[in-house]
């Protein structure tokens, strides 16, 4: 149990492939893939079967997604675009759940394949397969002889909105409030849920959107947005599941065999359930939620916020059950949680046993005990709700957390550091590896001295997301407010990318290039304050009631040794900081002629590019 997202994500996407639906003599198969070096045999085996789970009869282009679950219970998100005219599907695999961005990228790939410049596909994919952009930055890639541009920004950590979010838009347009509320109640009770639809695009969108309505919780059991026909026995599983079933697959199932299953027929807008989950919720909450979902012209985050506020009414009192005592781990008191809502104690006792709620509490406690704190839309709504009830729970909890943090600071931070090291074994392992392997790495790269670029830039086949670094190729990481550069019209042909294995060296150069910038191989899930309009009755201090660390310097900083050591000295020389870090880990790159990150590169760069490609500084 735990988060299904990976802690680190190195590439925007892991694999691109083109999949054929096959025929009567042959099952679906992969026509081609990029990169060719991708060797995850299990995923390569499953991708064609999930891409074409059954025979598609829709004459229109379909965009849909499915999920592959690894042995460590982590998700790989797979995004598909099927065009019946081309008789093939374009598929992208990524560790990032950025549905709308990857649907946009698939459209760009389809446009490129249908243009005279289809030979640029490899270069285009190479440029896009870079580090995910940080918040506030944009990845830009030109294609189609410089006439088209693909832009990608890290999604804001805000609630899904209509019409920007494809999944929520499809979900809301397909279902009536009664069906959405019934499905939401079934998920809270962790039922066996099957969503049925004929169109793959609508089917996967409804499954993904239904899961999103549980925010800040998430589904922890079997999760299959589109069920292939060869896995139909999953519907017989005795444990909770959320499965999207194509209608033609569902027709082959005997209903008497699958038992008590909540079935939502999207095409008929009909929910069939043997349970009374909606009746277990407070009537006033159901009435309020139904009213909020009845406006079919709703735009923005009105729909997702309606579900969020309903969850605040149900479980927002968890903050009153947080137990903070000096010198001890912060814990959660289940009995105190049940007492926070007197009119729904039966429901709260039941949800305490659910894995979705346990995972939510475990995540919150980990963030508190590691000294990171948190702030999201759910906490903001909890503060508004506490102000409405005049409980002041948010302010009281924050004051307790401040006192706890001060005590930890007086004790030298040893307690917090121990907790955080346990919560972040990857950081501890990385530091140990760098310390022990520093000298070996130095020796390994010594023979590459004459092959290193003289300007200090990375090879053209590697794209970075740092604005202070020079990047060749068509991938252009820029700040959101930066202006576009004009592409050159007749660049010389591009040389093939170097085959020298410089990954380790470039990774170390990247890590040490900026002391205050977050690593780009991390999934951008850092929490931050969100700007929302406050209700008239909300007090001006509501935002300050969030469970979040103070801005004043404390010992609760990150213990990542690869980050800046002195946050109070931003003017400190970058080169001296890099030299200190290199010296500490037994590394010395000065012999390779690498310039400090941020130094200007030569204007006369010899990197050559194919027709229609350009270089941005």
Secondary structure, 3 states (H helix, E strand, C coil): CCCCCCCECCCCCCEEEEEECCCCCCCCEEEEEECCCCCCHHHHHHHHHHHCCCCCCCCCCEEEEEEEECCCCCEEEEEEEEECCCCEEEEEEECCCCHHHHHHHHHHHHHHHCCCCHHHHHHHHHHHCCCCCCCCEEEEEEECCCCEEEEEECCCCCCCCECCCHHHHHHHHHCCHHHHHHHHHHHHCCCEEEEEECCHHHHHHHHHHHHHCCCCCCCCCEEEEEECHHHHHHHHCCCCEEEEEEHHHHCCCCHHHHCCCEEEECCCCEEECCCCCHHHCCHHHHHHHHHHHCCCCCCECHHHHHHHHHHHHHHHHHHHHEECCCCCCCEECHHHHHCCCHHHHHHHHHHCCCHHHHHHHHHHHHHHHCCCCCCCHHHHHHHHHHHHHCCCHHHHHHHHHHHHHHHHHHCCCHHHHHHHHHHCHHHHHHHHHHHHHHHHHHHHHHHHHHHCCCCCCCCCCCCCCCCCCCCCCCEEEEECCCCCCCCCCCCCCCCCCCCCCCHHHHHHHHHCCCCCCCCCCECCCCCCCCCCCCCCCCCCCCHHHCCCCCCCCCCCCCCCCCCCCCCCCCCCCHHHHHHHHHHHCCCCCHHHCCCCCCCCCCCCCCCCCCCCCCCCC
